[in-house]
């Protein structure tokens, strides 16, 4: 079902919303404490990694934009595993809104458009998923949704071009949950340009990934811009009313996790 594929794409986008970060592994891994601080000061990649990891320290607000194709806004508290997001998708003229709420091990999704209308409740039903039972590599895995170092696993060459300004390349074939689809693009996916901004508190404030060179269909190309702000502002996430919640059907869950 086309709308099902749109929903999966929306979850992939939400995975990045406020939750994108740079990998701690590989050549840029540092030891805790003074050694890590010294490495970050000397190495732009380590500095940017440290800035992205700070996204997990406080509640934050975030927004992401992919032009007319997709957008998302929301709040996240990674320490307490809470998030509330709204995703809007437009692919080939087919539009869909999707809402996501994360509360500890409980993930709730509500779909608008044709997919929502096909479900009990006509788009008002929330699908519940036990996040503890989701495979590690799935786009619905709770760790992929809340850990700041899961999405951008392919941090490559990084250059600091000003106070708080960075540029470099990402190996998008290593992006969490996208390994198979983007690996098919070959070498082009292994050097995708990006720019980033870090605020005066050393936190990642903006990330722009330029996908134009990948030759993807229009709905998946262009630039992905993510912004992070209002750090430390308290957020409240509530579970949907019980009468509006049902367990996600097995075939639907498989389409996300299979």
Secondary structure, DSSP 8 states (H G I E B T S, - for coil): -HHHHHHHHHHHHHHHTTT--B--SGGG---TTHHHHHHHHH-HHHHHHHHHHGGGTS-EEEEEE-TTSEEEEEEEETTTTEEEEEEEEEETTEEEEEEEEEETTEEEEEE-HHHHHHSTTTT--EEEEEGGGS-TTSTT-HHHHH-TTSSBTTEEEEEEEETTEEEEEE-GGGSTT-HHHHHTTGGGGGSEEEEEEE-TTS-EEEEEEE-GGG---GGG-SEEEEEEE-TT---------GGGEEE--HHHHHHHH-
